[in-house]
């Protein structure tokens, strides 16, 4: 694992605060009155993932498997999410 990965796992709040400082500094180059305190941040993710089923072929998963394996050998997972903070 690299240094960034260790840093992100070890001190998430510190990393997020530092990222916030960097964003604020970059935005102030365009608008001197910009502050992160008055900003909102949201992330929206729409993803489709296809994975090879391993346990999905077991008998107790038959109903789920039939609805998510339409004529394919891949299991499809669709994810839509949004999260934000201010």
C-alpha positions in Angstrom: 0.0 0.0 0.0 1.3 3.4 -0.8 1.7 6.4 1.5 -1.5 8.0 0.3 -3.5 4.9 1.0 -2.0 4.7 4.5 -2.8 8.3 5.1 -6.4 8.0 4.0 -7.0 5.0 6.2 -5.2 6.4 9.2 -6.6 10.0 9.4 -9.6 10.5 7.2 -10.8 13.7 8.9 -7.4 15.3 8.6 -7.2 14.3 4.9 -10.7 15.7 4.2 -9.8 19.0 6.0 -6.7 19.3 4.0 -8.5 18.6 0.7 -11.0 21.3 1.8 -8.2 23.8 2.3 -6.8 23.0 -1.1 -10.2 23.4 -2.8 -10.7 26.7 -1.0 -7.3 28.0 -2.0 -7.9 27.1 -5.7 -11.4 28.7 -5.7 -10.1 31.9 -4.2 -7.9 32.4 -7.3 -11.2 33.0 -9.2 -13.3 34.5 -6.4 -11.5 36.1 -3.4 -14.7 35.9 -1.3 -15.1 32.1 -1.7 -15.2 30.1 1.5 -15.9 26.4 2.0 -18.1 27.2 5.0 -20.7 28.6 2.6 -20.4 25.8 0.1 -22.2 22.6 -0.5 -20.6 19.5 -1.9 -22.4 16.5 -3.4 -21.3 13.5 -5.3 -23.7 11.5 -7.5 -22.7 8.0 -8.7 -24.6 5.9 -11.3 -22.8 2.6 -11.9 -23.5 -0.7 -13.5 -21.2 -3.6 -12.5 -21.1 -7.0 -14.1 -19.5 -9.8 -12.1 -19.2 -13.5 -12.7 -21.6 -15.3 -10.3 -19.9 -17.7 -7.9 -22.5 -18.3 -5.1 -25.4 -17.0 -7.3 -25.8 -20.5 -8.9 -26.7 -22.2 -5.6 -30.3 -23.4 -5.3 -31.3 -21.0 -2.5 -30.4 -18.0 -4.8 -32.4 -19.3 -7.9 -35.0 -16.5 -7.9 -32.5 -13.7 -7.5 -30.2 -15.3 -10.2 -33.0 -15.6 -12.7 -33.9 -11.9 -12.4 -30.3 -10.7 -12.7 -28.9 -13.1 -15.2 -31.1 -12.6 -18.2 -29.4 -14.8 -20.9 -25.9 -14.0 -19.6 -23.2 -15.6 -17.5 -22.7 -12.3 -15.7 -24.5 -11.0 -12.6 -25.5 -7.3 -13.1 -25.6 -4.9 -10.2 -26.9 -1.4 -10.7 -26.1 1.3 -8.2 -27.4 4.9 -7.9 -26.3 7.1 -5.0 -25.9 10.6 -3.9 -24.2 11.9 -0.8 -23.2 15.4 0.3 -22.2 17.8 3.0 -21.8 21.5 3.7 
